[in-house]
Amino acid sequence: MAITIEDKYFSLIKGAVGYPMVDETHLDDNSILNFAVFPALQDYFRKFPIKERKQYSMGGTQETILDFPDDYTFGALDIRVTDAGIVNGTGTSFWDLVYFQQLSGGSLMGSGSGAYGIKGYNPSNIIQTRDMQRAAYKSYQNTYMTLRYEIDEENKKIHAYSTVVGYLNVIWAKYSDNFAAVKFARKMEVIKLAQSYLLTHFANTYSMITDTSLDVSINTESLKDTAQKYKDEIKELWDSFTDVIFLHSS
């Protein structure tokens, strides 16, 4: 998919090499998109990926394998199993059966909000006892159940395994070719990073050219220094944000 960016932002990027006073450079607009805007967007989304939340059923008898949703998905920020052992009707593992027998199949559960299906009926604090049994069950379950996750970025898959039925919740990490997907607070930073790539390309190109007949010489070293300064400023700022990948079960 082609890189897209609004003219007002694109003009700011080209301003690093004299636009609009210098109407033409050694790169046309399409080349600037490829050599400057594209790598800047890649850097941004690696640090601040687009988040997409998805939920999948899993567990009980076999490994769950998830393909990355699309070509713009490059990883996962958060993986967790929730409602482990509480998703009834689909599991046949030991803990699923124990949970169903103790908390779903017993006579304590009824249609009402009280014990034995009688609204408000709670003899000898039987409802509190049931909740304590539930907590005890969850404690045993957390001790003996098995959970495993693996992100296979090379093959763009997630491998997950659980001995109890639950919901696998994934926050996918994605990128975009559209500058509009950059958060407003970060747009000027991405513009400066794109300017850095543009200046570097400009300087590298003209440093290979030797023409003593030119009336005006280009200080390529100054351009490289400016490009590196821009890149260092953004890198230092973005490095202050912690990268987090969270794998959790509950």
C-alpha positions as CSV (number, residue, x, y, z in Angstrom):
1,M,0.0,0.0,0.0
2,A,1.3,3.5,-0.9
3,I,2.4,5.9,1.8
4,T,-0.1,8.7,2.3
5,I,0.4,12.0,4.0
6,E,-1.4,15.4,4.0
7,D,0.2,18.1,1.9
8,K,0.6,20.4,5.0
9,Y,2.8,17.8,6.8
10,F,4.6,16.7,3.6
11,S,5.6,20.3,2.9
12,L,7.2,20.6,6.4
13,I,9.3,17.5,5.7
14,K,10.5,18.9,2.4
15,G,11.3,22.2,4.1
16,A,14.4,20.6,5.5
17,V,16.0,20.8,2.1
18,G,14.8,24.3,1.1
19,Y,11.3,23.8,-0.1
20,P,9.4,25.8,-1.4
21,M,12.4,28.2,-2.2
22,V,14.1,25.2,-3.8
23,D,11.2,23.7,-5.8
24,E,13.1,20.7,-7.1
25,T,15.8,18.5,-5.4
26,H,17.5,15.3,-6.5
27,L,14.4,13.4,-5.2
28,D,10.8,13.7,-6.5
29,D,7.8,13.5,-4.1
30,N,7.4,9.7,-4.5
31,S,11.0,9.1,-3.7
32,I,10.8,11.3,-0.6
33,L,7.9,9.2,0.6
34,N,9.9,6.1,0.2
35,F,13.2,7.2,1.5
36,A,12.2,9.6,4.3
37,V,8.5,9.2,5.3
38,F,8.3,5.4,5.2
39,P,11.3,4.7,7.5
40,A,10.1,7.4,9.9
41,L,6.7,5.7,10.1
42,Q,8.3,2.4,10.6
43,D,10.3,3.7,13.5
44,Y,7.2,5.3,15.1
45,F,5.0,2.3,14.9
46,R,7.7,0.0,16.3
47,K,7.7,2.2,19.3
48,F,4.0,3.2,19.4
49,P,2.1,0.5,17.6
50,I,-1.6,0.6,16.8
51,K,-3.5,-1.6,19.3
52,E,-6.2,-4.0,18.2
53,R,-8.0,-6.1,20.9
54,K,-9.3,-9.5,20.1
55,Q,-10.7,-12.4,22.2
56,Y,-10.6,-16.1,21.3
57,S,-11.9,-19.3,23.0
58,M,-9.1,-21.7,24.0
59,G,-7.9,-24.5,26.3
60,G,-8.9,-27.9,27.6
61,T,-7.6,-30.4,25.1
62,Q,-5.3,-28.9,22.5
63,E,-2.9,-26.0,21.6
64,T,-4.4,-22.9,20.2
65,I,-2.6,-21.4,17.2
66,L,-3.5,-17.9,16.0
67,D,-2.4,-16.4,12.7
68,F,-1.6,-12.7,12.8
69,P,-4.8,-10.9,11.6
70,D,-3.2,-9.2,8.6
71,D,0.0,-8.0,6.9
72,Y,0.1,-4.9,9.0
73,T,0.3,-6.9,12.3
74,F,3.9,-7.4,13.4
75,G,3.5,-8.7,17.0
76,A,1.4,-8.7,20.2
77,L,1.6,-6.3,23.2
78,D,-0.5,-8.2,25.6
79,I,-1.6,-11.9,25.9
80,R,-3.7,-13.2,28.8
81,V,-6.1,-16.0,29.7
82,T,-9.2,-14.8,31.5
83,D,-12.3,-16.6,32.9
84,A,-10.1,-19.7,33.2
85,G,-12.2,-22.6,34.3
86,I,-15.4,-20.5,34.2
87,V,-16.3,-20.9,30.6
88,N,-18.7,-23.8,30.9
89,G,-20.1,-26.1,28.3
90,T,-17.0,-26.5,26.2
91,G,-14.3,-28.1,28.4
92,T,-13.7,-31.7,29.3
93,S,-10.5,-31.3,31.3
94,F,-10.2,-32.3,35.0
95,W,-10.5,-28.7,36.3
96,D,-13.4,-27.9,34.0
97,L,-15.3,-30.9,35.3
98,V,-14.5,-30.0,39.0
99,Y,-15.6,-26.5,38.5
100,F,-18.9,-27.5,36.9
101,Q,-19.6,-30.1,39.6
102,Q,-18.9,-27.8,42.5
103,L,-20.3,-24.5,41.4
104,S,-22.6,-25.1,38.5
105,G,-24.0,-28.6,38.9
106,G,-24.6,-28.3,42.6
107,S,-27.9,-27.5,44.3
108,L,-26.6,-24.1,45.6
109,M,-27.0,-22.6,42.2
110,G,-30.5,-21.6,41.2
111,S,-32.5,-19.1,39.3
112,G,-32.8,-16.7,42.2
113,S,-30.2,-14.6,43.9
114,G,-30.3,-16.6,47.2
115,A,-29.4,-20.1,48.1
116,Y,-31.4,-23.0,46.5
117,G,-32.9,-20.6,44.1
118,I,-34.9,-18.8,46.8
119,K,-34.5,-15.0,46.6
120,G,-32.9,-13.6,49.7
121,Y,-32.4,-17.0,51.4
122,N,-29.0,-17.4,53.0
123,P,-29.1,-19.8,55.9
124,S,-25.9,-20.1,57.9
125,N,-24.1,-17.8,55.5
126,I,-24.2,-20.5,52.8
127,I,-23.7,-18.0,50.0
128,Q,-20.5,-16.7,51.6
129,T,-19.4,-20.3,52.0
130,R,-20.0,-20.9,48.3
131,D,-17.8,-17.9,47.5
132,M,-15.1,-19.2,49.7
133,Q,-15.3,-22.5,47.9
134,R,-14.9,-20.7,44.7
135,A,-11.9,-18.9,45.9
136,A,-10.3,-22.1,47.2
137,Y,-11.0,-23.8,43.8
138,K,-9.3,-20.9,42.0
139,S,-6.3,-21.2,44.2
140,Y,-5.9,-24.9,43.5
141,Q,-6.5,-24.3,39.8
142,N,-3.8,-21.6,39.7
143,T,-1.4,-24.0,41.4
144,Y,-1.9,-27.0,39.2
145,M,-3.1,-25.7,35.8
146,T,-0.6,-25.2,32.9
147,L,-0.5,-22.0,30.7
148,R,2.0,-21.4,27.9
149,Y,2.4,-18.6,25.3
150,E,4.8,-18.1,22.5
151,I,4.9,-15.3,19.9
152,D,6.4,-16.6,16.6
153,E,7.1,-13.3,14.8
154,E,9.0,-15.1,12.0
155,N,5.9,-17.2,11.0
156,K,3.4,-14.6,12.2
157,K,1.6,-16.8,14.7
158,I,0.8,-17.1,18.4
159,H,1.0,-20.5,20.1
160,A,-1.0,-20.8,23.3
161,Y,-1.9,-23.7,25.5
162,S,-4.0,-24.0,28.6
163,T,-5.2,-27.1,30.6
164,V,-8.4,-25.3,31.4
165,V,-11.0,-23.6,29.2
166,G,-10.9,-19.9,29.1
167,Y,-10.7,-16.8,26.9
168,L,-7.5,-15.9,25.2
169,N,-7.3,-12.1,25.0
170,V,-4.7,-10.6,22.7
171,I,-3.7,-7.0,22.0
172,W,-2.2,-7.1,18.5
173,A,0.6,-4.6,17.5
174,K,0.1,-3.1,14.1
175,Y,1.6,-0.4,11.8
176,S,0.2,1.8,9.1
177,D,1.3,3.4,5.8
178,N,-1.0,6.4,6.6
179,F,0.6,9.4,8.4
180,A,-2.9,10.2,9.7
181,A,-2.6,7.1,12.0
182,V,0.2,8.9,13.9
183,K,-1.1,10.3,17.2
184,F,-1.4,14.1,17.2
185,A,1.1,14.6,20.0
186,R,3.8,12.7,18.1
187,K,3.3,14.1,14.6
188,M,5.9,16.8,14.8
189,E,8.4,14.2,16.1
190,V,7.8,11.9,13.1
191,I,8.1,14.9,10.8
192,K,11.5,15.7,12.4
193,L,12.6,12.1,12.0
194,A,11.5,12.1,8.4
195,Q,13.5,15.3,7.9
196,S,16.5,13.4,9.4
197,Y,16.2,10.6,6.8
198,L,15.8,13.2,4.0
199,L,18.8,15.2,5.0
200,T,20.9,12.0,5.3
201,H,19.9,10.9,1.9
202,F,20.5,14.3,0.4
203,A,24.0,14.6,2.0
204,N,25.0,11.1,1.0
205,T,24.1,11.7,-2.6
206,Y,25.9,15.0,-3.0
207,S,29.0,13.8,-1.0
208,M,29.5,11.4,-4.0
209,I,29.5,14.3,-6.5
210,T,32.7,16.3,-7.2
211,D,32.2,19.2,-9.6
212,T,34.6,22.1,-9.3
213,S,32.6,24.1,-11.8
214,L,29.7,24.6,-9.5
215,D,29.2,28.1,-8.3
216,V,27.7,26.9,-5.0
217,S,29.0,24.1,-2.9
218,I,26.9,22.0,-0.6
219,N,28.2,21.5,2.9
220,T,27.3,17.8,3.2
221,E,28.9,17.4,6.6
222,S,26.7,20.1,8.1
223,L,23.7,18.3,6.6
224,K,24.8,15.0,8.2
225,D,25.3,16.6,11.5
226,T,21.9,18.2,11.4
227,A,20.3,14.9,10.4
228,Q,22.0,13.1,13.3
229,K,21.0,15.8,15.7
230,Y,17.3,15.4,14.7
231,K,17.5,11.6,15.0
232,D,19.2,11.7,18.4
233,E,16.6,14.1,19.8
234,I,13.7,11.9,18.8
235,K,15.5,8.7,19.9
236,E,16.3,10.2,23.4
237,L,12.6,11.3,23.8
238,W,11.1,8.0,22.6
239,D,13.5,6.0,24.8
240,S,12.0,7.7,27.8
241,F,8.8,5.7,27.1
242,T,9.1,2.1,28.5
243,D,8.5,-0.8,26.2
244,V,6.1,-3.3,27.8
245,I,5.0,-6.8,26.7
246,F,2.6,-8.3,29.2
247,L,1.8,-12.0,29.5
248,H,-0.8,-12.7,32.2
249,S,-3.3,-15.3,33.3
250,S,-6.2,-14.9,35.7
